[in-house]
Amino acid sequence: MSSADLRRLDREIRHTTKKLEAVRRGELWPLNGSERRAMTRALAGGAYRTMQGRSAGRAEQQIESTGSAAEMRLSAELSALHGERQRLITEAARDKAAKKSSGWW
């Protein structure tokens, strides 16, 4: 394990955390392509129904479900990054302990 790998993972963790916070604030930039298209369809459909004087309840539900799906995706990605970081740290500690016990300082 190199410190460059840890720095890369730490940078990815910070970036993913920023994305997750942005999704929770309702921003669209962290969404992937399919999520962005679903959000755009829901917004357009809701606007059209509102212009016709009808309820946009279904569109609101779609917007909320798309946002929560993006939040779950980013949370899972963040968990995976934390797990990978922990694996690298554990592997480095194991290697260091093995070298120390065998006299390979």
Disulfide bonds with the S-S distance in Angstrom:
none
